[in-house]
Amino acid sequence: MDLVPVMKESATPASSSKNAPRHDHAAMLAGKPTGSSEMQGMPGMPGMKGGVESKAPQTSEFVVPVERQQQIGVRYAKVERKPLRHTIRAVGLIVPDKTRNWQFVSRVDGYVQKLDVTAPGELVEKDAPLLSIYSPDLLTSEREFVELLRMRDQAKSKDARDTPQRLIDSAKRRLQLWNVTPQQISELEKTRKASDTLTLLSPFRGVVQSVPVEQGKSVKTGDLLVEVADLSVVWLWAEFYENELSMLQVAQKLTITAKSYPGQNFDGTISLIDPFLDATKRTAKVRIDIPNPDFKLRPGMYVNAELEMDMGTALTIPISAVMPTGTRSVVFVDKGEGKLEPRIVQLGTKYGDIYEVKSGLEENERVVASA
């Protein structure tokens, strides 16, 4: 299986802000176009040249009258301490749980006498008949088993019964190897009627995956007769990027969604992380177990896996409050009475529409969010 990973919509370092849209609040507050020559040498802003980075630090206050701010629709945002959550996503393919996949292989030579299931996709209940095989060898073994039961019952002493009992136990094991269930053996013990027909029963509620035989055709020992999958738990194979693997661990819970069931979430648990990377895509496959009691998730279906992690709390500001100037990030802090202070800040990771603030701002300060 070769899955194509999708780009993640997750937290990104603030250093990538060079590709973010520029918020030239200085020009907007002055009512001039971004980059206007009239912004050069703007009073109270030494070194600012209409959003172009200069060598002089941008720390001097300047005044934009409150009336002017109202005219141009200046909006402020408070520097707030918020809980941060980081989400990583992947797309993957649903496949059957191989530990819940049952293949019936013929243990005897014979003929397919009856097919109770005829096509892949059929739903079968536990202990439902799948097919019946006529086998003279089976009839011989069951007759031997019944004869051993008779010998044990007719034995006069305990010692005389021990030998037949050992042979009975051996005959039971042989019948079980031929796909005769314990329930069928118990029924044979009660009725003492040997049969030349073996009926295969489904070991669980599941879905038929394949029926490679035909009614009336001969089968030999080792031939695949029917394959049944228990879909009450399915596997999801998803691919995660190399830089996300440190965030993953076995037994971690994920949320699974499918386009076929909008608004519904499924619970997934990581059961295996492939230690080998795809050298080209730089991804690793991760196996996720998903309970599927209603069989809604089907093999071959593409679904989304999402892992949300608590990253603690930190000071934050809106992305729109930041004016990237190349190597530095600047915000405009409200000092009251129309006074604004350009301030260089150190940003952390971007989470959605907010930045984590490492330094440069205090909690509850107000910054220009848009103008």
Sequence and secondary structure as in RCSB ss.txt:
>XXXX:A:sequence
MDLVPVMKESATPASSSKNAPRHDHAAMLAGKPTGSSEMQGMPGMPGMKGGVESKAPQTSEFVVPVERQQQIGVR
YAKVERKPLRHTIRAVGLIVPDKTRNWQFVSRVDGYVQKLDVTAPGELVEKDAPLLSIYSPDLLTSEREFVELLR
MRDQAKSKDARDTPQRLIDSAKRRLQLWNVTPQQISELEKTRKASDTLTLLSPFRGVVQSVPVEQGKSVKTGDLL
VEVADLSVVWLWAEFYENELSMLQVAQKLTITAKSYPGQNFDGTISLIDPFLDATKRTAKVRIDIPNPDFKLRPG
MYVNAELEMDMGTALTIPISAVMPTGTRSVVFVDKGEGKLEPRIVQLGTKYGDIYEVKSGLEENERVVASA
>XXXX:A:secstr
           EEGGGGGGS    HHHHHHT  TT GGGTT TT TT BTTB  SS     EE  HHHHHHHT E
EEE EEEEEEEEEEEEEEEEE GGGEEEEE  S EEEEEES  STT EE TT EEEEEE HHHHHHHHHHHHHHH
HHHH SSHHHHHHHHHHHHHHHHHHHHTT  HHHHHHHHHH    SEEEEE SSSEEEEE    TT EE TT EE
EEEE TTEEEEEEEEEGGGGGG  TT EEEEE TTSTT EEEEEEEEE SS BTTTTEEEEEEEEE TT  S TT
 EEEEEEEEEEEEEEEEEGGG EE SS EEEEEEEETTEEEEEEEEEEEEETTEEEEEES  TT EEEEE 
